[in-house]
Amino acid sequence: MGLGPSGFHIYQQMKAYELTYILTPEITSEEAETFAKELESFVTSKEGVIVKQSNPIAKTLSYQIKKHASGFIGSIEFQLEPEALLELKQKMDKDGKVNRHMIVIKYPARKEKIRRSRNKVEGGVAEKETAKEITIEGKRAVAEEKKEETPKEEPKKESKKVELKDIEEKLEELLG
């Protein structure tokens, strides 16, 4: 990790990751918490930053993993250099306590563009609906903002054709 021109560390090169792991049920809850602290210290020793961490919790699994129907499930969100991530992965692979693990790259949520739908005409008034996309934990959802009522254009009144004679008569009346 390099130093910037002002002497501060540059964290822009580090990526954000989330590691979720399942520990074997053969260990105690104290050993599971110790394992979580070891992970945290490993990340900080490699000049990483811990964003969020949850202690392992004993859970019953939906299906068996390595002939175990339960295990301690924990997760940790952190920022780390990609080179050091390989070392973390090797550590997780070699550890006998870990039944399964998964490392995911966390991308920041992006602002979505506002979508507009077509105008609906009901009862002589056009309703304008707008929808806005909302990002919730990486999933997209569409929420209806509000309906704006805009008056519909009134049809133009049809006028009768006026003859040239009628126009001349009116002009003579007005002018005297």
Backbone as ProteinMPNN parsed JSONL, in Angstrom:
{"seq_chain_A": "MGLGPSGFHIYQQMKAYELTYILTPEITSEEAETFAKELESFVTSKEGVIVKQSNPIAKTLSYQIKKHASGFIGSIEFQLEPEALLELKQKMDKDGKVNRHMIVIKYPARKEKIRRSRNKVEGGVAEKETAKEITIEGKRAVAEEKKEETPKEEPKKESKKVELKDIEEKLEELLG", "coords_chain_A": {"N_chain_A": [[0.865, -1.174, 0.0], [0.622, 2.146, -0.89], [1.928, 5.456, -0.13], [0.336, 8.583, -0.127], [0.77, 11.917, -1.618], [0.637, 13.612, 0.566], [1.448, 12.063, 2.636], [-0.413, 10.357, 3.732], [-2.075, 7.157, 3.916], [-3.15, 5.476, 0.981], [-6.243, 4.361, 0.371], [-7.772, 3.729, -1.751], [-7.02, 1.75, -3.491], [-7.543, -0.593, -2.235], [-9.882, -3.224, -2.082], [-13.297, -3.903, -1.204], [-14.469, -6.602, 0.703], [-16.449, -9.493, 1.573], [-16.489, -12.052, 3.85], [-17.912, -15.091, 4.462], [-18.408, -17.769, 6.63], [-18.578, -21.237, 7.678], [-18.205, -23.0, 10.54], [-17.061, -26.085, 11.999], [-19.271, -28.112, 14.028], [-18.071, -29.409, 16.092], [-16.444, -27.94, 17.701], [-16.257, -25.641, 20.521], [-18.352, -22.82, 21.524], [-16.743, -20.786, 22.5], [-14.306, -21.339, 21.258], [-15.048, -20.846, 18.657], [-15.528, -18.08, 18.732], [-12.936, -17.261, 19.308], [-11.687, -18.004, 16.929], [-12.9, -16.17, 15.187], [-11.812, -13.794, 16.164], [-9.143, -14.269, 15.55], [-9.253, -14.206, 12.768], [-9.93, -11.513, 12.41], [-7.635, -10.253, 13.463], [-5.76, -11.221, 11.653], [-6.51, -9.938, 9.264], [-6.12, -7.228, 9.975], [-3.372, -7.332, 10.449], [-2.378, -7.536, 7.916], [-2.584, -5.001, 6.982], [-5.232, -4.343, 6.532], [-8.69, -3.193, 6.716], [-11.257, -3.483, 9.028], [-14.654, -3.545, 8.434], [-17.159, -4.458, 9.257], [-18.259, -6.896, 11.575], [-19.505, -10.065, 12.55], [-20.089, -12.189, 15.271], [-19.595, -15.76, 15.342], [-22.478, -17.845, 15.164], [-24.295, -20.55, 16.483], [-26.015, -22.68, 14.34], [-28.635, -24.592, 12.77], [-28.169, -26.399, 9.852], [-29.443, -26.279, 6.476], [-28.874, -28.391, 4.82], [-26.623, -31.194, 4.97], [-23.164, -30.608, 5.579], [-20.087, -31.843, 4.978], [-20.833, -34.11, 6.476], [-22.092, -32.991, 8.702], [-24.852, -31.612, 10.399], [-25.208, -29.208, 11.563], [-23.64, -26.079, 12.565], [-21.275, -23.411, 13.216], [-21.976, -20.24, 12.157], [-20.553, -17.439, 10.69], [-19.613, -14.044, 9.773], [-17.635, -11.546, 8.097], [-16.882, -8.275, 7.133], [-14.584, -6.525, 5.197], [-11.757, -4.469, 4.144], [-9.148, -4.964, 1.911], [-5.93, -5.567, 0.449], [-5.649, -7.033, -2.794], [-3.568, -8.939, -3.074], [-3.048, -9.832, -0.495], [-5.396, -11.082, 0.029], [-5.303, -13.569, -1.156], [-3.645, -14.969, 0.592], [-5.299, -15.064, 2.831], [-7.356, -16.675, 1.853], [-5.973, -19.082, 1.454], [-5.337, -19.657, 4.12], [-7.912, -20.122, 5.149], [-8.607, -22.39, 3.663], [-6.78, -24.321, 4.587], [-7.349, -24.562, 7.295], [-8.705, -26.753, 9.662], [-11.022, -26.408, 11.109], [-12.858, -25.069, 9.58], [-15.647, -25.708, 7.71], [-16.9, -24.771, 5.386], [-16.459, -21.952, 3.256], [-16.862, -18.618, 1.881], [-15.846, -16.017, -0.178], [-16.698, -12.812, -1.12], [-16.736, -10.104, -3.407], [-17.472, -6.854, -2.47], [-19.412, -4.472, -3.908], [-19.915, -0.956, -4.12], [-23.134, 0.554, -3.602], [-24.89, 1.878, -6.338], [-26.279, 4.939, -7.54], [-29.427, 4.913, -8.947], [-31.061, 5.627, -12.051], [-33.955, 7.69, -12.493], [-36.974, 6.364, -13.532], [-39.48, 6.991, -15.917], [-42.881, 6.582, -16.67], [-45.387, 6.142, -19.249], [-47.975, 8.585, -19.915], [-51.216, 8.216, -18.515], [-54.572, 8.334, -19.542], [-57.485, 9.23, -18.038], [-60.857, 9.81, -17.664], [-60.83, 12.415, -18.886], [-58.662, 13.67, -17.737], [-55.201, 13.669, -17.687], [-53.068, 11.395, -16.178], [-49.943, 11.412, -14.737], [-47.545, 9.136, -14.163], [-44.765, 8.391, -12.147], [-41.934, 6.395, -11.613], [-39.532, 5.168, -9.342], [-36.368, 3.748, -9.004], [-35.059, 1.789, -6.415], [-32.264, 0.846, -4.556], [-31.753, -1.852, -2.537], [-29.738, -3.362, -0.432], [-28.257, -4.4, -2.591], [-30.293, -5.445, -4.195], [-32.862, -4.818, -6.568], [-35.673, -2.706, -6.501], [-38.855, -1.411, -7.384], [-40.456, 1.538, -6.733], [-43.48, 3.315, -6.436], [-43.734, 6.697, -6.881], [-45.53, 9.188, -6.906], [-48.693, 10.314, -8.181], [-49.167, 12.685, -10.636], [-51.463, 15.082, -11.573], [-52.337, 16.298, -14.656], [-53.927, 18.754, -16.556], [-56.012, 17.863, -19.258], [-55.754, 18.795, -22.65], [-58.187, 21.004, -23.884], [-60.592, 20.353, -26.406], [-60.453, 22.123, -29.5], [-62.799, 24.649, -30.386], [-65.031, 24.241, -33.009], [-65.299, 26.369, -35.727], [-67.638, 28.047, -37.823], [-67.561, 28.251, -41.37], [-66.86, 31.342, -42.788], [-68.327, 33.514, -45.039], [-67.131, 35.619, -47.688], [-68.785, 37.734, -48.301], [-70.2, 38.16, -45.916], [-68.168, 39.102, -44.276], [-67.49, 41.51, -45.513], [-69.889, 42.931, -45.161], [-69.965, 43.229, -42.393], [-67.727, 44.819, -42.0], [-68.508, 47.19, -43.291], [-70.604, 47.935, -41.612], [-69.276, 48.492, -39.245], [-67.458, 50.496, -39.99], [-69.096, 52.381, -40.943]], "CA_chain_A": [[0.0, 0.0, 0.0], [1.473, 3.311, -1.05], [1.611, 6.689, 0.58], [-0.041, 9.692, -0.999], [1.691, 13.036, -1.566], [0.625, 14.254, 1.88], [1.919, 11.123, 3.64], [-1.497, 9.49, 4.193], [-2.235, 5.927, 3.159], [-4.136, 5.523, -0.078], [-7.11, 3.204, 0.533], [-8.58, 3.548, -2.942], [-6.608, 0.539, -4.172], [-8.073, -1.745, -1.521], [-11.254, -3.574, -2.421], [-14.123, -4.335, -0.08], [-14.831, -8.009, 0.605], [-17.223, -10.091, 2.655], [-16.161, -13.466, 4.046], [-18.881, -15.832, 5.266], [-17.826, -19.08, 6.878], [-19.279, -22.192, 8.538], [-17.248, -23.777, 11.323], [-17.54, -27.391, 12.424], [-19.957, -28.07, 15.331], [-17.272, -30.155, 17.075], [-15.741, -27.001, 18.575], [-17.147, -24.92, 21.442], [-18.649, -21.451, 21.094], [-15.569, -19.963, 22.832], [-13.314, -21.562, 20.205], [-15.556, -20.172, 17.462], [-15.262, -16.651, 18.908], [-11.488, -17.1, 19.186], [-11.399, -18.078, 15.503], [-13.328, -14.889, 14.601], [-10.812, -12.79, 16.557], [-7.933, -14.558, 14.774], [-9.496, -13.67, 11.418], [-9.858, -10.051, 12.504], [-6.231, -9.863, 13.649], [-5.053, -11.522, 10.403], [-6.825, -8.874, 8.302], [-5.455, -5.996, 10.398], [-1.923, -7.497, 10.307], [-2.068, -7.328, 6.49], [-2.941, -3.605, 6.737], [-6.616, -4.268, 6.088], [-9.605, -2.445, 7.571], [-12.482, -4.214, 9.337], [-15.822, -2.682, 8.294], [-18.241, -5.012, 10.058], [-17.982, -8.287, 11.93], [-20.505, -10.714, 13.399], [-19.554, -13.382, 15.921], [-20.233, -16.991, 14.87], [-23.665, -18.27, 15.89], [-24.645, -21.941, 16.209], [-27.238, -22.781, 13.535], [-28.912, -25.854, 12.092], [-28.006, -26.187, 8.419], [-30.508, -26.804, 5.622], [-28.389, -29.695, 4.344], [-25.372, -31.549, 5.645], [-21.882, -30.234, 4.989], [-19.063, -32.726, 5.559], [-21.541, -34.991, 7.412], [-22.551, -32.24, 9.873], [-26.143, -30.975, 10.155], [-25.187, -27.896, 12.21], [-22.325, -25.447, 12.556], [-21.193, -22.007, 13.636], [-21.942, -19.4, 10.958], [-20.099, -16.085, 10.97], [-19.227, -13.261, 8.598], [-16.799, -10.373, 8.354], [-16.699, -7.382, 5.986], [-13.292, -5.87, 5.364], [-11.054, -3.958, 2.963], [-7.833, -5.599, 1.906], [-5.232, -5.626, -0.83], [-5.916, -8.32, -3.457], [-2.469, -9.884, -2.849], [-3.214, -10.403, 0.842], [-6.608, -11.895, 0.019], [-4.892, -14.928, -1.491], [-3.145, -15.573, 1.834], [-6.474, -15.333, 3.662], [-8.045, -17.822, 1.264], [-5.167, -20.274, 1.764], [-5.502, -19.9, 5.554], [-9.236, -20.713, 5.339], [-8.598, -23.733, 3.069], [-5.965, -25.232, 5.388], [-7.868, -24.684, 8.659], [-9.587, -27.901, 9.818], [-12.279, -26.002, 11.749], [-13.743, -24.462, 8.583], [-16.309, -26.649, 6.813], [-17.174, -24.108, 4.124], [-16.313, -20.498, 3.303], [-17.098, -17.934, 0.617], [-15.384, -14.627, -0.19], [-17.425, -12.076, -2.152], [-16.344, -8.708, -3.564], [-18.594, -5.948, -2.184], [-19.406, -3.272, -4.727], [-20.762, 0.076, -3.528], [-24.432, 0.743, -4.246], [-24.894, 3.006, -7.26], [-27.545, 5.639, -7.673], [-30.128, 4.499, -10.148], [-31.775, 6.691, -12.742], [-35.399, 7.694, -12.288], [-37.698, 5.949, -14.724], [-40.797, 7.6, -16.062], [-43.758, 5.798, -17.531], [-46.236, 6.941, -20.128], [-49.144, 9.221, -19.301], [-52.475, 7.501, -18.634], [-55.687, 9.27, -19.648], [-58.71, 8.714, -17.422], [-61.88, 10.811, -17.377], [-60.518, 13.756, -19.349], [-57.48, 14.202, -17.06], [-54.054, 12.793, -17.884], [-52.305, 11.147, -14.96], [-48.554, 11.167, -15.043], [-46.97, 8.309, -13.11], [-43.313, 8.276, -12.169], [-41.451, 5.311, -10.762], [-38.151, 5.389, -8.944], [-35.722, 2.515, -8.591], [-34.393, 1.887, -5.123], [-31.381, -0.28, -4.338], [-31.784, -2.305, -1.152], [-28.768, -4.425, -0.232], [-27.889, -5.005, -3.854], [-31.461, -5.882, -4.939], [-33.601, -3.698, -7.132], [-37.111, -2.64, -6.24], [-39.443, -0.234, -8.011], [-41.444, 2.148, -5.841], [-44.262, 4.338, -7.109], [-43.601, 7.951, -6.138], [-46.838, 9.815, -6.761], [-49.342, 10.608, -9.451], [-49.381, 14.109, -10.853], [-52.565, 15.28, -12.511], [-52.145, 17.404, -15.584], [-55.179, 18.917, -17.288], [-55.999, 17.474, -20.659], [-56.042, 19.933, -23.52], [-59.577, 21.049, -24.314], [-60.668, 20.349, -27.878], [-60.72, 23.454, -30.069], [-64.17, 24.817, -30.872], [-65.085, 24.342, -34.464], [-65.979, 27.598, -36.165], [-68.283, 27.929, -39.132], [-66.881, 28.982, -42.437], [-67.444, 32.67, -42.983], [-68.282, 33.924, -46.44], [-66.523, 36.913, -47.953], [-69.869, 38.727, -48.258], [-70.487, 38.45, -44.503], [-67.058, 39.902, -43.753], [-67.624, 42.853, -46.087], [-71.04, 43.569, -44.506], [-69.55, 43.595, -41.021], [-66.785, 45.941, -42.104], [-69.277, 48.389, -43.615], [-71.348, 48.311, -40.416], [-68.333, 49.052, -38.265], [-66.868, 51.725, -40.497], [-70.174, 53.367, -41.088]], "C_chain_A": [[0.904, 1.227, 0.0], [1.028, 4.482, -0.211], [1.304, 7.774, -0.437], [0.942, 10.832, -0.853], [1.722, 13.712, -0.2], [1.049, 13.291, 2.985], [0.836, 10.207, 4.184], [-1.57, 8.254, 3.321], [-3.337, 6.094, 2.116], [-4.959, 4.237, 0.012], [-7.949, 2.925, -0.708], [-8.231, 2.253, -3.662], [-7.179, -0.704, -3.504], [-9.522, -1.97, -1.935], [-11.982, -4.008, -1.161], [-14.569, -5.774, -0.331], [-15.736, -8.39, 1.765], [-16.88, -11.574, 2.691], [-17.223, -14.064, 4.952], [-18.342, -17.242, 5.419], [-18.716, -19.909, 7.799], [-18.21, -23.04, 9.22], [-17.884, -25.092, 11.758], [-18.232, -27.307, 13.792], [-19.183, -28.794, 16.436], [-16.491, -29.241, 18.015], [-16.745, -26.311, 19.49], [-17.384, -23.502, 20.93], [-17.486, -20.513, 21.415], [-14.497, -20.106, 21.759], [-13.746, -20.874, 18.907], [-15.309, -18.669, 17.547], [-13.766, -16.351, 18.794], [-11.081, -17.121, 17.713], [-11.757, -16.757, 14.812], [-12.322, -13.796, 14.939], [-9.496, -13.005, 15.807], [-8.071, -14.026, 13.345], [-9.34, -12.154, 11.398], [-8.407, -9.589, 12.631], [-5.413, -10.157, 12.388], [-5.262, -10.403, 9.395], [-6.099, -7.583, 8.682], [-3.938, -6.111, 10.28], [-1.473, -7.308, 8.863], [-2.466, -5.926, 6.036], [-4.338, -3.452, 6.138], [-7.456, -3.497, 7.098], [-10.864, -3.284, 7.767], [-13.653, -3.228, 9.259], [-16.917, -3.155, 9.24], [-17.915, -6.463, 10.358], [-19.118, -8.816, 12.791], [-19.886, -11.98, 13.978], [-20.285, -14.623, 15.416], [-21.38, -17.421, 15.781], [-23.959, -19.709, 15.499], [-25.987, -22.004, 15.498], [-27.381, -24.207, 13.009], [-28.883, -25.573, 10.6], [-29.163, -26.805, 7.642], [-30.145, -28.18, 5.073], [-27.028, -29.941, 4.984], [-24.165, -31.077, 4.836], [-20.817, -31.026, 5.728], [-19.649, -33.548, 6.713], [-21.95, -34.308, 8.717], [-23.848, -31.516, 9.512], [-26.227, -29.605, 10.814], [-23.777, -27.328, 12.136], [-22.42, -24.019, 13.05], [-21.026, -21.158, 12.382], [-21.548, -17.984, 11.368], [-19.747, -15.362, 9.685], [-18.408, -12.054, 9.039], [-16.693, -9.588, 7.05], [-15.421, -6.596, 6.227], [-12.793, -5.326, 4.042], [-9.635, -4.476, 3.042], [-7.241, -5.534, 0.508], [-5.494, -6.99, -1.475], [-4.819, -9.367, -3.237], [-2.63, -10.58, -1.496], [-4.458, -11.282, 0.921], [-6.287, -13.353, -0.295], [-4.382, -15.659, -0.251], [-4.306, -15.937, 2.761], [-7.221, -16.564, 3.156], [-7.287, -19.111, 1.572], [-5.294, -20.647, 3.236], [-6.837, -20.586, 5.822], [-9.286, -22.15, 4.799], [-7.876, -24.748, 3.952], [-6.545, -25.489, 6.778], [-8.891, -25.823, 8.732], [-10.924, -27.564, 10.45], [-13.312, -25.517, 10.738], [-14.316, -25.55, 7.673], [-16.51, -26.042, 5.435], [-16.946, -22.619, 4.302], [-16.53, -19.917, 1.912], [-16.654, -16.483, 0.768], [-16.037, -13.944, -1.384], [-16.894, -10.652, -2.196], [-17.582, -7.854, -3.343], [-18.434, -4.713, -3.049], [-20.286, -2.221, -4.057], [-22.067, 0.206, -4.307], [-24.379, 1.988, -5.119], [-26.265, 3.652, -7.26], [-28.159, 5.235, -8.999], [-30.854, 5.689, -10.755], [-33.265, 6.558, -12.467], [-36.062, 7.336, -13.612], [-39.06, 6.625, -14.744], [-41.613, 6.734, -17.004], [-44.622, 6.733, -18.365], [-47.405, 7.522, -19.351], [-50.377, 8.35, -19.532], [-53.597, 8.53, -18.66], [-56.921, 8.601, -19.065], [-59.649, 9.882, -17.156], [-61.506, 12.228, -17.771], [-59.299, 14.372, -18.678], [-56.343, 13.205, -17.252], [-53.312, 12.642, -16.568], [-50.89, 10.774, -15.367], [-47.964, 10.37, -13.89], [-45.465, 8.32, -13.261], [-42.928, 7.168, -11.218], [-39.979, 5.547, -10.498], [-37.561, 4.062, -8.512], [-34.965, 2.755, -7.292], [-33.511, 0.654, -4.979], [-31.386, -0.616, -2.851], [-30.88, -3.523, -1.065], [-28.488, -5.169, -1.533], [-29.07, -5.486, -4.688], [-32.207, -4.66, -5.437], [-35.067, -3.816, -6.763], [-37.638, -1.375, -6.9], [-40.543, 0.274, -7.096], [-42.17, 3.239, -6.597], [-44.184, 5.604, -6.278], [-44.96, 8.58, -5.896], [-47.393, 10.102, -8.138], [-49.574, 12.109, -9.528], [-50.513, 14.246, -11.869], [-52.259, 16.507, -13.356], [-53.427, 17.545, -16.39], [-55.003, 18.543, -18.754], [-56.377, 18.691, -21.504], [-57.497, 19.865, -23.969], [-59.615, 21.065, -25.835], [-61.034, 21.746, -28.375], [-62.143, 23.499, -30.6], [-64.131, 24.978, -32.384], [-65.849, 25.61, -34.838], [-66.557, 27.372, -37.557], [-67.465, 28.696, -40.143], [-67.609, 30.301, -42.67], [-67.247, 33.058, -44.448], [-67.679, 35.322, -46.55], [-67.568, 38.023, -47.883], [-70.152, 39.151, -46.827], [-69.401, 39.338, -43.9], [-67.184, 41.342, -44.25], [-68.772, 43.618, -45.433], [-70.663, 44.03, -43.114], [-68.62, 44.789, -41.061], [-67.545, 47.252, -42.396], [-70.067, 48.894, -42.418], [-70.431, 49.019, -39.434], [-67.774, 50.412, -38.728], [-67.905, 52.791, -40.802], [-70.519, 53.539, -42.497]], "O_chain_A": [[1.836, 1.324, 0.798], [-0.074, 4.51, 0.337], [1.948, 7.861, -1.483], [1.867, 10.74, -0.046], [2.729, 14.323, 0.159], [1.017, 13.659, 4.159], [1.127, 9.354, 5.022], [-1.188, 8.277, 2.151], [-4.333, 6.777, 2.355], [-4.442, 3.149, -0.24], [-8.75, 1.989, -0.719], [-9.071, 1.708, -4.379], [-7.288, -1.754, -4.136], [-10.285, -1.021, -2.115], [-11.365, -4.425, -0.18], [-14.993, -6.121, -1.434], [-15.786, -7.713, 2.792], [-16.972, -12.265, 1.676], [-17.417, -13.604, 6.078], [-17.873, -17.842, 4.451], [-19.496, -19.375, 8.588], [-17.415, -23.71, 8.56], [-19.106, -25.192, 11.868], [-17.821, -26.508, 14.634], [-19.604, -28.787, 17.592], [-15.938, -29.705, 19.013], [-17.952, -26.389, 19.26], [-16.701, -23.04, 20.015], [-17.259, -19.545, 20.689], [-13.852, -19.126, 21.386], [-12.909, -20.38, 18.152], [-14.925, -18.046, 16.557], [-13.374, -15.317, 18.254], [-10.225, -16.342, 17.296], [-11.012, -16.279, 13.956], [-12.01, -12.959, 14.091], [-8.811, -12.041, 15.466], [-7.127, -13.468, 12.786], [-8.712, -11.585, 10.505], [-8.002, -8.632, 11.972], [-4.473, -9.423, 12.082], [-4.314, -9.964, 8.744], [-5.526, -6.916, 7.82], [-3.268, -5.107, 10.037], [-0.319, -6.959, 8.612], [-2.663, -5.689, 4.844], [-4.59, -2.549, 5.34], [-6.995, -3.185, 8.196], [-11.468, -3.743, 6.798], [-13.647, -2.199, 9.935], [-17.531, -2.351, 9.94], [-17.368, -7.177, 9.517], [-19.635, -8.107, 13.656], [-19.239, -12.748, 13.266], [-21.471, -14.55, 15.094], [-21.27, -17.368, 17.006], [-23.884, -20.061, 14.321], [-26.979, -21.457, 15.979], [-26.399, -24.927, 12.828], [-29.501, -24.616, 10.133], [-29.789, -27.755, 8.112], [-31.016, -29.029, 4.884], [-26.373, -29.019, 5.471], [-24.144, -31.136, 3.607], [-20.661, -30.9, 6.943], [-19.045, -33.665, 7.779], [-22.136, -34.98, 9.732], [-23.943, -30.886, 8.459], [-27.224, -28.905, 10.641], [-22.843, -28.002, 11.703], [-23.51, -23.491, 13.271], [-20.063, -21.325, 11.633], [-22.138, -17.405, 12.279], [-19.599, -15.984, 8.633], [-18.477, -11.609, 10.185], [-16.443, -10.163, 5.991], [-15.197, -6.068, 7.317], [-13.309, -5.654, 2.974], [-8.998, -4.436, 4.095], [-7.963, -5.456, -0.486], [-5.554, -8.0, -0.773], [-5.112, -10.562, -3.214], [-2.376, -11.778, -1.374], [-4.553, -12.14, 1.8], [-6.924, -14.263, 0.235], [-4.661, -16.845, -0.071], [-4.295, -16.992, 3.397], [-7.665, -17.396, 3.947], [-7.899, -20.123, 1.915], [-5.352, -21.831, 3.567], [-6.906, -21.519, 6.621], [-9.923, -23.019, 5.394], [-8.303, -25.897, 4.058], [-6.265, -26.527, 7.379], [-9.84, -25.852, 7.948], [-11.869, -28.346, 10.346], [-14.512, -25.551, 11.012], [-13.577, -26.227, 6.959], [-16.314, -26.716, 4.424], [-17.208, -22.074, 5.375], [-16.404, -20.61, 0.903], [-17.037, -15.802, 1.72], [-15.948, -14.426, -2.514], [-16.63, -10.053, -1.154], [-18.624, -8.096, -3.952], [-17.443, -3.992, -2.94], [-21.314, -2.57, -3.476], [-22.102, -0.005, -5.519], [-23.882, 3.03, -4.693], [-27.279, 2.998, -7.012], [-27.494, 5.217, -10.034], [-31.214, 6.636, -10.056], [-33.772, 5.46, -12.239], [-35.763, 7.911, -14.659], [-39.699, 6.803, -13.707], [-41.106, 6.222, -18.002], [-44.586, 7.953, -18.203], [-47.776, 7.031, -18.285], [-50.562, 7.809, -20.622], [-53.58, 9.489, -17.89], [-57.351, 7.546, -19.531], [-59.267, 10.843, -16.489], [-61.839, 13.166, -17.046], [-58.928, 15.496, -19.013], [-56.52, 12.013, -16.999], [-52.968, 13.63, -15.92], [-50.678, 9.924, -16.232], [-47.889, 10.865, -12.765], [-44.946, 8.265, -14.376], [-43.519, 7.016, -10.149], [-39.264, 6.072, -11.352], [-38.178, 3.327, -7.74], [-34.321, 3.788, -7.105], [-33.956, -0.462, -5.248], [-31.066, 0.226, -2.012], [-31.221, -4.594, -1.568], [-28.482, -6.399, -1.575], [-28.855, -5.909, -5.823], [-32.186, -3.602, -4.808], [-35.623, -4.914, -6.724], [-36.929, -0.371, -6.963], [-41.452, -0.47, -6.729], [-41.545, 4.011, -7.324], [-44.531, 5.594, -5.097], [-45.484, 8.508, -4.785], [-46.665, 10.129, -9.129], [-50.11, 12.719, -8.603], [-50.503, 13.586, -12.909], [-51.966, 17.589, -12.848], [-53.963, 16.543, -16.865], [-53.997, 18.86, -19.389], [-57.213, 19.504, -21.111], [-57.982, 18.812, -24.383], [-58.784, 21.705, -26.48], [-61.822, 22.456, -27.75], [-62.637, 22.534, -31.182], [-63.331, 25.727, -32.945], [-66.928, 25.872, -34.307], [-66.023, 26.601, -38.354], [-66.772, 29.659, -39.816], [-68.837, 30.342, -42.738], [-66.155, 32.943, -45.005], [-67.724, 36.104, -45.601], [-67.263, 39.134, -47.45], [-70.323, 40.337, -46.543], [-69.696, 40.227, -43.1], [-67.002, 42.284, -43.479], [-68.652, 44.816, -45.176], [-71.025, 45.136, -42.712], [-68.728, 45.684, -40.222], [-67.246, 48.291, -41.807], [-70.199, 50.1, -42.212], [-70.799, 50.044, -38.861], [-67.645, 51.346, -37.937], [-67.584, 53.975, -40.901], [-71.406, 54.328, -42.823]]}, "name": "protein", "num_of_chains": 1, "seq": "MGLGPSGFHIYQQMKAYELTYILTPEITSEEAETFAKELESFVTSKEGVIVKQSNPIAKTLSYQIKKHASGFIGSIEFQLEPEALLELKQKMDKDGKVNRHMIVIKYPARKEKIRRSRNKVEGGVAEKETAKEITIEGKRAVAEEKKEETPKEEPKKESKKVELKDIEEKLEELLG"}
